[in-house]
Structures are given as C-alpha cells and as structure tokens.
Amino acid sequence: MIPPPVFDPVIHAPGRLQICAILSSVDDAEFAMVRDAIAVSDSVMSKHVKQLEEAGYVAVSKATAGGRQRTWLSLTAAGRTAFKTHVAELTRLAGVG
C-alpha cells in the first residue's frame, strides 16, 4: 500500500507551486515577470507571495530601476528545501524515478 501523500499546504496550491517552480531555477525574478508567467492578476499574485513570504519560503526585495520601483522575489533556503521536498512527494506519487 502506498503511504498517503505528505504535501506542503503552502506550496501545494497551483499558483504557489508555479511561483516556486519559476523561482527554483533562478537567483531572483521580478514580480511582474512571474505574475505574467503564471497568468494571474496583481492582487492574486500578491496574495500568493504574501503566503509564501509568511511561511519563510520567499524573500521580497524592492529596488528602483529606470525610475520605477520594482519588486524582486527569490526563494529562501527554506523555500528551496520545501519545494524540493514537495516535488519529491509528487514524483513518488506519480511513480516516476
């Protein structure tokens, strides 16, 4: 019998899973680029980022570029570990690897 899945409830939501997947492959990414990549509104993106930030999975920083304030996102060490663990669980359930 396969043990029941052990998902990270913060990462498991599709939008947050997509954000973590994007951030896992880069050092940081601009908020707008990630928002556009997952095709959500600013408010939905902000809610997802807030939940990830509160869990300690995402760091948010602001910088001025081209006269505009920009928001940058990056996975923390805890976020990278949590994402890797979550993906390993999905892989186990899919019977891959």
C-alpha positions as CSV (number, residue, x, y, z in Angstrom):
1,M,0.0,0.0,0.0
2,I,1.3,3.5,-0.9
3,P,1.6,5.8,2.1
4,P,-0.7,8.8,1.9
5,P,0.8,12.0,0.3
6,V,2.6,14.4,2.6
7,F,2.3,17.8,0.8
8,D,3.3,21.2,2.0
9,P,0.0,23.0,2.2
10,V,1.6,26.4,1.5
11,I,3.3,25.2,-1.7
12,H,0.6,22.8,-2.9
13,A,-1.8,25.4,-4.3
14,P,-1.2,25.6,-8.1
15,G,-0.3,29.3,-8.2
16,R,2.2,29.0,-5.4
17,L,3.6,25.8,-6.8
18,Q,4.2,27.6,-10.1
19,I,5.8,30.5,-8.4
20,C,8.2,28.2,-6.5
21,A,9.0,26.3,-9.7
22,I,9.9,29.5,-11.5
23,L,12.0,30.8,-8.6
24,S,13.7,27.5,-8.1
25,S,15.6,27.9,-11.3
26,V,16.9,31.5,-10.8
27,D,18.5,33.6,-8.1
28,D,15.7,36.1,-8.2
29,A,12.9,37.2,-10.6
30,E,10.9,40.3,-11.0
31,F,7.3,40.2,-9.6
32,A,5.8,41.2,-13.0
33,M,7.6,38.5,-14.9
34,V,6.5,35.8,-12.5
35,R,2.9,37.2,-12.5
36,D,2.8,37.2,-16.3
37,A,4.3,33.7,-16.5
38,I,1.5,32.2,-14.3
39,A,-1.1,34.5,-15.8
40,V,-2.7,36.0,-12.7
41,S,-3.7,39.5,-11.6
42,D,-1.5,41.6,-9.4
43,S,-3.8,41.0,-6.4
44,V,-3.8,37.2,-6.8
45,M,0.0,37.2,-7.2
46,S,0.4,39.4,-4.1
47,K,-1.7,37.1,-2.1
48,H,0.4,34.1,-3.2
49,V,3.6,35.9,-2.5
50,K,2.4,37.0,0.9
51,Q,1.6,33.4,1.9
52,L,5.0,32.2,0.7
53,E,6.8,35.1,2.5
54,E,4.9,34.4,5.7
55,A,6.0,30.8,5.6
56,G,9.6,31.9,5.1
57,Y,9.8,30.4,1.6
58,V,10.1,33.6,-0.4
59,A,12.1,36.8,0.2
60,V,10.8,40.0,-1.3
61,S,13.0,43.0,-2.1
62,K,12.4,46.3,-3.8
63,A,14.8,48.2,-6.0
64,T,14.5,51.2,-8.2
65,A,15.3,50.6,-11.9
66,G,14.6,53.0,-14.7
67,G,12.9,55.4,-12.4
68,R,10.4,52.8,-11.2
69,Q,10.2,50.8,-8.1
70,R,10.4,47.1,-8.9
71,T,9.7,44.1,-6.7
72,W,12.0,41.1,-6.8
73,L,11.3,37.6,-5.5
74,S,13.7,34.9,-4.5
75,L,13.3,31.5,-2.8
76,T,14.9,31.3,0.6
77,A,17.0,28.3,1.6
78,A,13.9,27.0,3.5
79,G,11.8,27.6,0.4
80,R,14.2,25.7,-1.8
81,T,14.1,22.8,0.6
82,A,10.3,22.8,0.9
83,F,9.9,23.0,-2.9
84,K,12.3,20.1,-3.4
85,T,10.6,18.0,-0.8
86,H,7.2,18.8,-2.3
87,V,8.3,17.9,-5.8
88,A,9.9,14.6,-4.5
89,E,6.5,13.7,-3.0
90,L,4.7,14.4,-6.3
91,T,7.3,12.3,-8.1
92,R,6.8,9.5,-5.6
93,L,3.1,9.5,-6.1
94,A,3.4,9.6,-9.9
95,G,5.7,6.5,-9.7
96,V,8.5,8.3,-11.6
97,G,12.1,7.7,-10.7
